[in-house]
């Protein structure tokens, strides 16, 4: 990673963390009923646990590529991060992946209890649509509606949630490479693709540029999942802050298991090259996004 990218990654994570904390602690004026303190604490525990904040970074850096930088973008970025955090809370539940550790500390249902974790996840999910609909996100209500609909589709039955269902149904069953790529594009890739699409849309980019960034998001979505599956095989729990080797234990359908480690590593290199080629049209302005593609594909935690 270049020094500029390291600085950007750390600065964005800090900005998102602070803005998320403010949004979680500030009660909206139109809300008529109090927020239960226990639920509030569980939501904050789940959403303010650190992390790389890659999805918000994608929104912010994509928008910056088209010359938009303001707090409204941070609100949109936090909306997407709420979706991501809710999905992690629910993924960790005993009925799903049954994990006790997330980012090096007890998962939400361990720190609180299962019922509270489920409700905290539900609350983060619904908060996301409150945030993306706010006027500060974009002055044009048609754009906010478009982004809300796209977020629902990317995170819902034909996106992340549908992919999670396919993932569960694929345990201890043989799946073709095409089937695995489909479920991973839905489960992981859709939110990363949405981040790039949303960033360009929020900055009023041209249709052609939105198309380029949409494809960039698809590429890094696949790269992220490939790298994640690779880490599950090659990394230790202390490196990545959660249990490893669980994909094999649960008979998960992954491209690493299907293709092997060496072929997976080669594909990651190919994806990074394609991402860099796509962004070359933007010149030096796309430096951070190019570095982000490398980081996602080649990370070791």
Residue, then its C-alpha position, 0 to 999 in steps of 0.5 A: x500500500x502507498x502512504x497516500x492510500x494508508x492515510x486515506x483508509x485510516x482517515x475514512x474509517x475514522x470519519x465513518x466511525x464518528x459519523x456513524x456514532x453521531x447517527x446512532x446516538x442522535x434521535x430523529x426529530x420525527x420519531x415519536x417513541x424512545x429508543x430502548x437503551x439496551x437496543x441502542x447499546x447493542x446497535x452501537x456495539x455491532x456498528x462501532x466495532x472498528x473494521x476497515x469500512x471498505x464499502x463507505x470508502x468506495x462510496x466516498x472515493x468514487x464520489x470524490x473521483x467526480x468531485x463531490x465531497x461533503x457530509x451528505x456522502x458520509x450519511x449515504x456511506x453510513x447507510x450502506x455500512x448499517x446494512x453490512x453491520x446488520x448482516x454480520x450480526x445475523x451471520x454470526x448467529x447460531x442458526x447461521x454461521x455460529x461464530x463467537x468472535x468478530x473483529x477480535x471480540x465477542x460477537x453481538x449475540x455473545x456480548x448480549x443475547x440472541x434476541x437482542x442481536x436479532x433486533x439490533x440487526x433489524x434496527x440497523x437494517x431499517x435505519x439504513x433506509x432512513x439514512x439513504x432517504x435524507x435530503x442531505x444525501x442528494x437534493x433530488x428526491x428522484x435520486x434518493x428514491x433510485x438509491x433506496x430501491x437499488x439498496x433494497x435490491x442489492x441487500x435483499x432477496x435477489x442480492x445479499x440475503x438471497x446469496x446467503x440463502x444459496x450459501x446455506x443450501x450449498x453446505x456439503x453439496x457439490x456446486x459448479x463454478x458457475x453456481x458458486x460465482x452466482x451465490x458469491x456475486x449475490x452474497x458479497x459482490x452486490x453491496x460492493x458493486x452498489x457502493x461504486x454505483x452509488x458513489x458515482x450516482x451521488x456525484x452526478x457522473x455521466x451514464x458512461x462513467x456510472x457504467x465503468x464504476x459499476x463494473x469496477x464494483x463487480x470486479x472488486x466484489x468477486x476479488x473480495x470474496x476470493x480473498x476472503x475464502x483464501x484467508x479462511x484456508x491460509x490465515x490464522x484466527x489471530x491474523x483475521x480476528x475470527x475463526x478460520x477453517x470453517x468453510x471446509x468444516x461446514x462443507x461450504x461451496x467456495x471457488x478456492x475449494x473448487x479451483x485450488x489456491x494457486x488458480x485463485x491467486x492467479x485470478x486475483x491478479x487478473x482481477x486487479x489488472x482488469x480493475x486498473x485498466x478500467x480506471x485508467x481513463x481517470x488518470x491519477x485521480x483514481x489512484x486511491x481506488x486502484x490501490x483499494x483494488x490491490x488491497x482487497x485482492x492481496x490483503x492478509x487479514 
